[in-house]
Amino acid sequence: MLQRSQTADKIIVDRRKPHRHSDVARAVRRTRERLSQQAGNPIFDRELLKLHAHAIVGGAPAIPLMVLLVTAAGLFAGMSGEILIWAFCTVTFYAVLAVTARRIDQAETSAIETATASRNLLVGHFFSGLGWAYLAWLGCTECRVDQFPVIKAVVLLIAIAATALIASSLRYALVVTFALPVAAYLAFGANLSNPVEAIMAGLLFLALPFFSYIASHLNRTATMLLSFRSEKDALIAELETAKSMSDEARRRAEEANLAKSRFLASMSHELRTPLNAILGFSEVMAKEVLGPLENESYRQYARDINDSGQHLLDLINEILDLSRIEAGRYALNEEPLRLAHVVEDCCRMMELKAHNKSLRIVQQYEEHLPRLYADERALRQIALNLLSNAVKFTPSNGEIRVRVGWTIGGGQYVSVKDNGPGIPPEEIPVVLSAFGQGSIAIKSAEQGTGLGLPIVQGMMHMHGGEFELISKLREGTEALAVFPASRVMEELPAMPTAEPKRAARR
C-alpha cells in the first residue's frame, strides 16, 4: 500500500479533516438559519428611521415638483386662486417634514429616540396628507376639463405610489398620510353616480391597502438587509479576533521555536564536551592502551560505555540535523555527483553489519546515468539511513535489494527494498513522524531514535524530491527516494579541439 507523509515538519496532520469540513458546514447552516430568522428584528428601528429620513431628504424635491406641475396645469385649466393656496400649504407641510427628517438623518444612530422620532415623522406625514385631502376636496366648476375628478384621482394615485416607495422604511406612514385624502375624495371629490368617477374612486380605495402591502414588504426587505449587514459585521469582528489570536499564537510559536533552537545549540555544546571525554577514555580503557585490565567485566563495561556514548552522540547529531531542516537552516553544499557511486559506497559501508546478520545486499544500478546536482553529505545520509533501517528490520538470511535508476519523469531514484515483516498501513504516518516507531520496532526492541526517516524526508524535500514508503505486511518494505528531473545534469558533448598548425616550411 502506497502512503506518503504530507508534512514538512514531521508532525502527523490529516489534511483531509472530514470532521472539520462537517463542523464548518454545520456552522454555515446555523448562520444561514439565524440570518433568515432575524427578519423584522426590532433592534433595527433606529437604522430604519435613519433610512426613512435619508429617503425623505433625498426625495424632497420630487413631491414639491409634482405639486408645482399640478398647480400650473390647474391654472392653465382655469382654476381659481384656491389651487395656489393648496400648493402653498402642501409645499409648506412637506418642507416641515423634510426639516424633521434632515435632523434625524444628521443625528447619530445611537442618539435617536425611536419613539419620539417616529411620532414626529408620523405627525409630519399626517400634515402633508392634509394638503392632499385639500386637493381631493377642491372642485372646479369653471374649469374647461370635463373629467376633473378623474384627474384628481390620478394625481392621488401617483402621490400614493411615490410615498409608498419613499416612506416604506417607516411603518404606517403611507396610511397616516393618505387615509384622510382617500376618505375626502370618496366623500366630496367624486360623483359616485358617474360610472367613470365611481371606478376611479374604487381604484383609489383599493390602491391604499395595495400600496400599504408593497410598503410593508419593502420594510421587511430593508430589515432583512440590515440583519444581514449586522451579521456580516459580527462575522468580520470574529474574523479579526481570530486573526489577532492566530498572530499571537504564531508569534509565540516563533518564540518557542527560537528558544528550542537556542536550547539545542547550547545543549549540543554542553553534551558534546563531556561525550568526547567519555568516548575517548572508554576507548582507551577498552583497548587497554595504558595497560591491561585484570577484570574482564571492566573491559566489557568500557565497551558498553563507549557504545552508549556513541549512540548518544548520534542521537544529538540527528536531533540537530532535524532541527536545522525544520528551521530551514540546513545549508546544502550542492555539486555534480554520481548517485550510483554514492549509494555503492554506502552499501560497502553497511556490508559488515549485513554480514553479521547473514543478510545479502543485491545492488542494481542502471548504466550511464548522468550526474545529479545535489549535496553529497545529504545523499550519503539518506542512503545510510535507508540501508540501516533495512538491515535492522530484515530477519537473518534475508535479502536487501538496492536499485538506482531513471524515473518516468526524467528524474533519478534510489530504492531500498527488504523482505522483512513490513509495516501496517496505519503505522506508516507514525514512522514518518519525529521519534515515531512502529509496533514491530517496539516489540523487537530494536535500538533507534525514530529520526532516520524524518531526516530522509526533510532532506528529500530540500532537494525538491519525494520520499515514499511502499509496504505490505509479511512481504517487506520498499523505501523510495525520488529526485526531480530538474536536478539531473545532461551530458554535454566534448568540445571540438582544433588541430595544431604545422610550422610552415621555409
Solvent accessible surface area in square Angstrom, and as a share of the most:
residue,aa,sasa,rsa
1,M,110,0.49
2,L,99,0.49
3,Q,44,0.19
4,R,106,0.39
5,S,25,0.16
6,Q,112,0.50
7,T,13,0.07
8,A,59,0.45
9,D,63,0.33
10,K,5,0.02
11,I,105,0.53
12,I,95,0.48
13,V,68,0.39
14,D,64,0.33
15,R,160,0.58
16,R,186,0.68
17,K,42,0.18
18,P,89,0.56
19,H,112,0.50
20,R,134,0.49
21,H,118,0.53
22,S,44,0.28
23,D,67,0.35
24,V,83,0.48
25,A,50,0.39
26,R,105,0.38
27,A,42,0.33
28,V,63,0.36
29,R,127,0.46
30,R,134,0.49
31,T,25,0.15
32,R,170,0.62
33,E,89,0.40
34,R,101,0.37
35,L,33,0.16
36,S,71,0.46
37,Q,143,0.64
38,Q,46,0.20
39,A,41,0.32
40,G,33,0.32
41,N,38,0.19
42,P,99,0.62
43,I,116,0.59
44,F,11,0.05
45,D,63,0.32
46,R,94,0.34
47,E,45,0.20
48,L,14,0.07
49,L,6,0.03
50,K,43,0.18
51,L,76,0.38
52,H,0,0.00
53,A,0,0.00
54,H,113,0.51
55,A,34,0.27
56,I,16,0.08
57,V,39,0.23
58,G,62,0.59
59,G,17,0.17
60,A,35,0.27
61,P,93,0.58
62,A,53,0.41
63,I,9,0.04
64,P,29,0.18
65,L,108,0.54
66,M,32,0.14
67,V,0,0.00
68,L,103,0.51
69,L,113,0.56
70,V,28,0.16
71,T,9,0.05
72,A,58,0.45
73,A,61,0.48
74,G,8,0.07
75,L,82,0.41
76,F,167,0.70
77,A,15,0.12
78,G,26,0.25
79,M,17,0.08
80,S,58,0.38
81,G,40,0.38
82,E,72,0.32
83,I,1,0.01
84,L,92,0.46
85,I,95,0.48
86,W,0,0.00
87,A,9,0.07
88,F,147,0.61
89,C,40,0.24
90,T,0,0.00
91,V,49,0.28
92,T,53,0.31
93,F,55,0.23
94,Y,28,0.10
95,A,50,0.39
96,V,86,0.49
97,L,1,0.00
98,A,21,0.16
99,V,78,0.45
100,T,30,0.17
101,A,0,0.00
102,R,128,0.47
103,R,177,0.65
104,I,16,0.08
105,D,37,0.19
106,Q,123,0.55
107,A,38,0.29
108,E,127,0.57
109,T,48,0.28
110,S,99,0.64
111,A,72,0.56
112,I,9,0.05
113,E,120,0.54
114,T,42,0.25
115,A,74,0.58
116,T,57,0.33
117,A,7,0.06
118,S,30,0.19
119,R,134,0.49
120,N,66,0.34
121,L,0,0.00
122,L,46,0.23
123,V,74,0.42
124,G,9,0.08
125,H,4,0.02
126,F,85,0.35
127,F,87,0.36
128,S,0,0.00
129,G,1,0.01
130,L,55,0.27
131,G,1,0.01
132,W,0,0.00
133,A,11,0.08
134,Y,53,0.20
135,L,4,0.02
136,A,0,0.00
137,W,135,0.47
138,L,2,0.01
139,G,53,0.51
140,C,22,0.13
141,T,140,0.82
142,E,96,0.43
143,C,20,0.12
144,R,179,0.65
145,V,52,0.30
146,D,134,0.69
147,Q,75,0.34
148,F,25,0.10
149,P,25,0.16
150,V,26,0.15
151,I,81,0.41
152,K,7,0.03
153,A,0,0.00
154,V,64,0.37
155,V,17,0.09
156,L,1,0.00
157,L,40,0.20
158,I,90,0.46
159,A,0,0.00
160,I,0,0.00
161,A,31,0.24
162,A,29,0.23
163,T,7,0.04
164,A,1,0.01
165,L,123,0.61
166,I,36,0.18
167,A,3,0.02
168,S,15,0.10
169,S,16,0.10
170,L,17,0.08
171,R,139,0.51
172,Y,157,0.60
173,A,0,0.00
174,L,8,0.04
175,V,63,0.36
176,V,45,0.26
177,T,0,0.00
178,F,0,0.00
179,A,44,0.34
180,L,76,0.38
181,P,0,0.00
182,V,8,0.05
183,A,52,0.40
184,A,12,0.09
185,Y,0,0.00
186,L,53,0.26
187,A,68,0.53
188,F,140,0.58
189,G,8,0.07
190,A,16,0.12
191,N,86,0.44
192,L,103,0.51
193,S,93,0.60
194,N,45,0.23
195,P,96,0.60
196,V,72,0.42
197,E,14,0.06
198,A,35,0.27
199,I,109,0.55
200,M,24,0.11
201,A,3,0.02
202,G,31,0.30
203,L,88,0.44
204,L,0,0.00
205,F,117,0.49
206,L,111,0.55
207,A,11,0.08
208,L,23,0.11
209,P,76,0.48
210,F,116,0.48
211,F,45,0.19
212,S,27,0.17
213,Y,130,0.49
214,I,55,0.28
215,A,11,0.09
216,S,45,0.29
217,H,90,0.40
218,L,61,0.30
219,N,6,0.03
220,R,115,0.42
221,T,59,0.34
222,A,18,0.14
223,T,3,0.02
224,M,69,0.31
225,L,111,0.55
226,L,11,0.05
227,S,0,0.00
228,F,77,0.32
229,R,121,0.44
230,S,48,0.31
231,E,16,0.07
232,K,105,0.44
233,D,74,0.38
234,A,45,0.35
235,L,70,0.35
236,I,78,0.40
237,A,52,0.40
238,E,107,0.48
239,L,123,0.61
240,E,110,0.50
241,T,76,0.44
242,A,54,0.42
243,K,130,0.55
244,S,64,0.41
245,M,131,0.58
246,S,66,0.43
247,D,54,0.28
248,E,60,0.27
249,A,58,0.45
250,R,135,0.49
251,R,106,0.39
252,R,153,0.56
253,A,60,0.46
254,E,95,0.42
255,E,92,0.41
256,A,63,0.48
257,N,65,0.33
258,L,71,0.35
259,A,58,0.45
260,K,76,0.32
261,S,22,0.14
262,R,160,0.58
263,F,119,0.50
264,L,29,0.14
265,A,62,0.48
266,S,60,0.39
267,M,67,0.30
268,S,12,0.08
269,H,123,0.55
270,E,100,0.45
271,L,61,0.30
272,R,91,0.33
273,T,85,0.50
274,P,64,0.40
275,L,5,0.02
276,N,95,0.49
277,A,44,0.34
278,I,75,0.38
279,L,23,0.12
280,G,31,0.30
281,F,139,0.58
282,S,4,0.03
283,E,76,0.34
284,V,51,0.29
285,M,93,0.41
286,A,19,0.15
287,K,137,0.58
288,E,53,0.24
289,V,98,0.56
290,L,164,0.82
291,G,30,0.29
292,P,107,0.67
293,L,43,0.21
294,E,165,0.74
295,N,69,0.35
296,E,93,0.42
297,S,49,0.32
298,Y,121,0.46
299,R,52,0.19
300,Q,81,0.36
301,Y,127,0.48
302,A,1,0.01
303,R,92,0.33
304,D,63,0.33
305,I,86,0.44
306,N,35,0.18
307,D,93,0.48
308,S,72,0.46
309,G,5,0.05
310,Q,80,0.35
311,H,61,0.27
312,L,69,0.34
313,L,33,0.16
314,D,61,0.32
315,L,41,0.20
316,I,13,0.07
317,N,50,0.26
318,E,39,0.17
319,I,44,0.22
320,L,18,0.09
321,D,5,0.03
322,L,11,0.05
323,S,13,0.09
324,R,94,0.34
325,I,16,0.08
326,E,65,0.29
327,A,35,0.27
328,G,64,0.62
329,R,156,0.57
330,Y,17,0.06
331,A,92,0.71
332,L,44,0.22
333,N,113,0.58
334,E,55,0.25
335,E,69,0.31
336,P,61,0.38
337,L,13,0.06
338,R,67,0.25
339,L,6,0.03
340,A,17,0.13
341,H,111,0.50
342,V,6,0.04
343,V,3,0.02
344,E,64,0.29
345,D,44,0.23
346,C,0,0.00
347,C,0,0.00
348,R,135,0.49
349,M,118,0.53
350,M,14,0.06
351,E,84,0.38
352,L,127,0.63
353,K,118,0.50
354,A,3,0.02
355,H,138,0.62
356,N,108,0.55
357,K,62,0.26
358,S,63,0.40
359,L,15,0.07
360,R,146,0.53
361,I,30,0.15
362,V,30,0.17
363,Q,64,0.29
364,Q,79,0.35
365,Y,60,0.23
366,E,83,0.37
367,E,129,0.58
368,H,171,0.76
369,L,13,0.06
370,P,13,0.08
371,R,104,0.38
372,L,0,0.00
373,Y,88,0.34
374,A,0,0.00
375,D,8,0.04
376,E,56,0.25
377,R,128,0.47
378,A,0,0.00
379,L,5,0.03
380,R,67,0.24
381,Q,31,0.14
382,I,4,0.02
383,A,4,0.03
384,L,45,0.22
385,N,22,0.11
386,L,4,0.02
387,L,0,0.00
388,S,38,0.24
389,N,40,0.20
390,A,4,0.03
391,V,8,0.05
392,K,49,0.21
393,F,62,0.26
394,T,1,0.00
395,P,75,0.47
396,S,70,0.45
397,N,126,0.64
398,G,8,0.07
399,E,40,0.18
400,I,0,0.00
401,R,79,0.29
402,V,0,0.00
403,R,80,0.29
404,V,3,0.02
405,G,1,0.01
406,W,97,0.34
407,T,36,0.21
408,I,189,0.96
409,G,66,0.64
410,G,28,0.27
411,G,2,0.02
412,Q,0,0.00
413,Y,40,0.15
414,V,4,0.03
415,S,0,0.00
416,V,5,0.03
417,K,94,0.40
418,D,16,0.08
419,N,76,0.39
420,G,5,0.04
421,P,48,0.30
422,G,6,0.05
423,I,33,0.17
424,P,17,0.11
425,P,48,0.30
426,E,127,0.57
427,E,31,0.14
428,I,1,0.01
429,P,53,0.33
430,V,56,0.32
431,V,16,0.09
432,L,2,0.01
433,S,13,0.08
434,A,34,0.26
435,F,120,0.50
436,G,13,0.12
437,Q,61,0.27
438,G,9,0.08
439,S,40,0.26
440,I,50,0.25
441,A,9,0.07
442,I,114,0.58
443,K,171,0.72
444,S,58,0.37
445,A,88,0.68
446,E,58,0.26
447,Q,124,0.55
448,G,32,0.31
449,T,28,0.16
450,G,16,0.16
451,L,0,0.00
452,G,15,0.15
453,L,19,0.10
454,P,0,0.00
455,I,0,0.00
456,V,0,0.00
457,Q,16,0.07
458,G,2,0.02
459,M,0,0.00
460,M,1,0.00
461,H,118,0.53
462,M,52,0.23
463,H,3,0.01
464,G,52,0.50
465,G,14,0.13
466,E,81,0.36
467,F,7,0.03
468,E,18,0.08
469,L,3,0.02
470,I,60,0.31
471,S,3,0.02
472,K,116,0.49
473,L,72,0.36
474,R,201,0.73
475,E,115,0.52
476,G,6,0.05
477,T,17,0.10
478,E,22,0.10
479,A,11,0.08
480,L,33,0.17
481,A,0,0.00
482,V,33,0.19
483,F,2,0.01
484,P,37,0.23
485,A,51,0.39
486,S,104,0.67
487,R,37,0.14
488,V,23,0.13
489,M,78,0.35
490,E,149,0.67
491,E,114,0.51
492,L,154,0.77
493,P,116,0.73
494,A,99,0.77
495,M,160,0.72
496,P,123,0.78
497,T,124,0.72
498,A,100,0.78
499,E,156,0.70
500,P,122,0.77
501,K,197,0.84
502,R,232,0.85
503,A,96,0.74
504,A,94,0.73
505,R,237,0.86
506,R,283,1.03
